[in-house]
Amino acid sequence: MAEIRVAIVGVGNCASALVQGVEYYKNADEDEVVPGLMHVNFGGYHVRDIKFVAAFEVDKRKIGKDLAEAIFAKPNCCAKFADVPKLGVEVKPGPILDGVASHMKEPFNIYDESKIKPADVAEVLKESGAEVLVNYLPVGSYNATRFYAQAAMDAGCAFVNCIPEFIASDPVWSRKFEERGLPVAGDDIKSQLGATILHRTLVKLCIDRGVIVDETYQLNLGGNTDFLNMTVEERLKTKRISKTEAVTSLVPYEIPTRIGPSDYVPFLGDKKICYITLRGRKFGNLPLTITAKLEVEDSPNSAGVVIDVIRAVKLALDRRVAGPLISICAYSFKHPPVQAPDPIAKEWVEEFIQGRRER
Ligand SMILES: NC(=O)c1ccc[n+]([C@@H]2O[C@H](COP(=O)([O-])OP(=O)(O)OC[C@H]3O[C@@H](n4cnc5c(N)ncnc54)[C@H](O)[C@@H]3O)[C@@H](O)[C@H]2O)c1
């Protein structure tokens, strides 16, 4: 099988976990159960078939470095779980656009665009032979996400949108990819076992057991730059929509809901803490309350999911399937083009892998 040539925009904590994960599982046995992957062999592609070929950043501590080094540069704080050998991929300066909020200029240590010329992103993608561009920009990067999505199309690359900007789930953008003959997957990656999937499971359990859900909230705390960036409410609009719809889409009536990032606690580093509360009524209109607390290492939590998504996108490229990939999007993203309960979405993906579903 051919390799899968992947480019990354935003070499932050999620990129670190992804690059480390590909190294960590490169020799995984095909019969092995790897926590966080659907399959070691996903439609004929092994984890080690993923090859990183280009990366874009705005942080001076990462630009010009080999990707294997840049993933461990500050302010990244993702746990180190793999020794990544040099990859021969120099991190290039990407256009800053609205990727960096004013309160993030210092933490991201951004380069001076008047002194260093940003790379021609489409050109770098073409030269590197990238087939898939993975978007890991900060939340609130409206223009930057659209810029990189366009550059991906110009270079003939598929696009994996891990952030809550609506591209795969936006009919205009997904049609652009379809017309260009390229697959697109998004939006806003789900974690292996994160706040969203836990909250969805609790809500679904209540609905399936005939409990009336009256109200629910989900509070999230963390200490990485993703959480620092999200302390500004104006960057959070789509994140709240994405996280909220992932839960409310399972409830057949409206309920008061509050879901989103809640605070930045610097000493938590890459640890994320989530509190979920759900109040409802059961037989006799008697009250029921569920409270749950989840503590996880944040960034590695979605890396395996992205490894599966990249391989699903590659299958679509092989099969010349263009536009939004309904099954992998429903299973792996919070704001997909079509929402589905997780077990159904999982079946769809298995059918897609076997070629029994087009998308
Ligand atoms: N942790 C998870 O599991 C998870 C789940 C869902 C969504 N996400 C989203 O994935 C994204 C990445 O998360 P992260 O934890 O890696 O964040 P991060 O803050 O560690 O990384 C973002 C990186 O983007 C860089 N950047 C900013 N503007 C840029 C530009 N214009 N061009 C190139 N690079 C630029 C920053 O310098 C930084 O290194 C965030 O939007 C996050 O909300 C993460």
The ligand as an ORCA input file, in Angstrom:
! r2SCAN-3c Opt
* xyz 0 1
  N      -7.412     18.436     22.601
  C      -8.311     17.882     21.834
  O      -8.461     16.718     21.915
  C      -9.133     18.727     20.885
  C     -10.444     18.339     20.646
  C     -11.212     19.120     19.781
  C     -10.663     20.206     19.144
  N      -9.376     20.568     19.382
  C      -8.874     21.762     18.718
  O      -7.672     21.530     18.011
  C      -6.947     22.762     17.910
  C      -5.522     22.540     18.307
  O      -5.450     22.264     19.691
  P      -4.049     22.308     20.444
  O      -4.310     21.815     21.825
  O      -3.002     21.687     19.620
  O      -3.811     23.902     20.504
  P      -2.408     24.646     20.671
  O      -2.699     25.990     21.217
  O      -1.455     23.762     21.413
  O      -1.868     24.752     19.153
  C      -2.282     25.691     18.210
  C      -1.053     26.059     17.388
  O      -1.445     26.863     16.276
  C      -0.402     27.796     16.031
  N      -0.938     28.854     15.169
  C      -1.681     29.956     15.503
  N      -2.001     30.663     14.384
  C      -1.443     30.019     13.344
  C      -1.413     30.275     11.936
  N      -2.047     31.329     11.407
  N      -0.743     29.405     11.138
  C      -0.093     28.324     11.670
  N      -0.091     28.032     12.993
  C      -0.760     28.872     13.828
  C       0.002     28.229     17.431
  O       1.266     28.840     17.454
  C      -0.044     26.879     18.177
  O       1.213     26.236     18.147
  C      -7.689     23.765     18.809
  O      -8.547     24.565     18.037
  C      -8.500     22.846     19.706
  O      -9.652     23.472     20.268
  C      -8.606     19.847     20.243
*
